[in-house]
Amino acid sequence: MDLIEWLELIGSKKAAELLEVTTATLSQWRLGETSPKVMMAHKIVELSHGLVDWEGVYRPYVQRRLKTYKI
């Protein structure tokens, strides 16, 4: 499961509360504008009980960036 799927599963409001971020931050992650910092990625892996792994945190961001830069 990737980060975006997990966020959709638990919902924006609950995710924002659990991760202690704003829904605007979550939106930036979903759109591939930014990605979670390393310690936040660790927190996501922990809170998702491993449903989201490191690759799942960063894959959506990398895929979006590759499309943007047509690599």
C-alpha positions in Angstrom: 0.0 0.0 0.0 1.3 3.4 -0.8 0.9 6.7 1.2 -1.9 8.0 -0.9 -3.9 4.8 -0.6 -3.4 4.8 3.2 -4.5 8.5 3.5 -7.7 7.6 1.5 -8.3 4.6 3.7 -8.2 6.5 7.0 -9.4 9.9 5.7 -7.7 13.3 5.7 -9.0 14.5 9.0 -7.9 11.4 11.0 -4.5 11.3 9.1 -3.9 15.0 9.9 -4.6 14.4 13.5 -2.4 11.3 13.8 0.5 12.8 11.9 0.1 16.2 13.5 0.1 18.0 10.1 -2.4 20.1 8.3 -4.8 18.9 5.7 -2.9 21.2 3.3 0.3 19.3 3.9 -1.6 16.0 3.1 -2.8 17.6 -0.1 0.7 18.6 -1.1 1.8 15.0 -0.5 -1.1 13.6 -2.6 -0.4 16.0 -5.5 3.3 15.2 -5.4 4.3 18.8 -4.7 6.2 17.7 -1.6 7.1 14.5 0.2 7.2 13.7 3.9 10.6 14.3 5.6 12.4 11.2 6.8 11.2 11.3 10.4 7.6 11.8 9.2 8.1 8.8 6.8 9.1 6.7 9.8 6.1 7.9 11.7 3.8 6.9 8.8 5.3 3.4 8.7 4.8 3.0 12.4 1.3 4.4 12.5 0.2 2.3 9.5 1.6 -0.8 11.3 3.8 -1.5 8.2 0.9 -1.3 5.7 2.9 1.6 4.2 6.6 0.9 3.9 9.4 3.3 2.9 8.9 2.7 -0.8 5.2 3.3 -0.3 5.8 6.6 1.3 8.1 7.9 -1.5 6.9 6.0 -4.6 3.9 8.4 -5.3 6.2 11.4 -5.1 8.8 10.0 -7.3 6.3 8.8 -9.9 4.8 12.3 -10.1 8.2 14.0 -10.4 9.2 11.6 -13.2 6.0 12.6 -15.1 6.6 16.3 -14.5 10.1 16.1 -15.8 9.3 13.4 -18.4 12.2 11.2 -17.3 
